[in-house]
Amino acid sequence: MFARPPSASAMASGSGAGSSATAAANLNAVRETMDVLLEISRILNTGLDMETLSICVRLCEQGINPEALSSVIKELRKATEALKAAENMTS
C-alpha cells in the first residue's frame, strides 16, 4: 500500500558527494511518508502523536507484530485511564 521509508542504515550506506544528495532525498522521503502516516492516524482518530507514531513504525520495521503493538497501546491507555480515575477519586 505504502512504500516503506528507507531505514537509517540504508540512508547511511552511501558514499562520496552523491551520497549527501541521496541521503537528503531519502530523508525527505521519510519525512513525507511519516507526514502521510500521521495524517492517516489523525483521520482514524488514533490519538498518536508524531513521536509515538514514529516509534510504532520503527518497532514494526524491527519485526514487532502491528496487531500486538496495537493491543499493548490499548491496554496502556486503559491502565492510564484507570489510574487517572482512581487518582481523581482520592483527591
C-alpha positions in Angstrom: 0.0 0.0 0.0 2.7 2.5 1.0 6.4 2.4 0.2 8.4 1.7 3.4 10.7 4.6 4.2 14.3 3.8 3.9 15.9 2.6 7.2 18.6 4.7 8.8 21.2 2.1 7.8 20.1 2.3 4.2 20.3 6.1 4.3 23.8 5.9 5.8 25.2 3.4 3.3 26.0 5.9 0.6 29.5 7.3 0.0 31.0 10.4 -1.7 29.4 13.7 -2.7 26.5 12.0 -4.3 25.6 10.3 -1.1 24.7 13.5 0.7 22.2 14.3 -2.1 20.9 10.8 -1.8 20.7 11.0 2.0 18.8 14.3 1.7 16.4 12.8 -0.8 15.9 9.7 1.4 15.4 12.0 4.5 12.7 13.9 2.5 11.0 10.6 1.5 11.0 9.5 5.1 9.5 12.8 6.3 6.8 12.7 3.6 6.0 9.1 4.5 5.7 10.0 8.2 3.5 13.0 7.3 1.2 10.8 5.3 1.1 8.2 8.1 0.4 10.9 10.7 -2.5 12.3 8.5 -3.9 8.7 8.3 -3.5 8.4 12.0 -5.4 11.6 12.6 -8.2 10.6 10.2 -8.5 7.3 12.1 -8.5 9.2 15.4 -5.8 7.0 16.8 -4.5 9.7 19.2 -0.9 9.0 18.3 1.4 12.0 18.0 4.4 12.1 15.6 6.9 10.8 18.1 4.7 7.9 19.2 3.8 7.0 15.6 7.5 7.1 14.6 8.3 4.7 17.5 5.5 2.4 16.3 6.8 2.4 12.8 10.3 1.6 13.9 9.0 -1.2 16.1 7.1 -2.7 13.2 10.2 -2.4 11.0 12.1 -4.4 13.7 9.5 -7.2 13.3 7.0 -6.4 16.1 3.5 -7.6 15.2 1.4 -4.5 14.5 -1.7 -6.1 16.0 0.2 -7.0 19.2 1.5 -3.4 19.3 -2.0 -2.0 18.9 -3.2 -4.3 21.7 -0.4 -3.1 24.0 -1.2 0.6 23.3 -4.9 0.0 24.0 -4.1 -1.8 27.3 -1.7 1.0 28.3 -4.4 3.6 27.6 -6.9 1.6 29.7 -4.4 1.4 32.6 -3.7 5.1 32.3 -7.4 5.9 32.4 -8.0 3.7 35.4 -5.1 5.3 37.3 -6.4 8.8 36.5 -9.9 7.8 37.6 -8.5 6.3 40.9 -6.4 9.4 41.4 -9.4 11.7 40.9 -11.5 9.7 43.4 -8.8 10.1 46.1 -8.3 13.8 45.5 
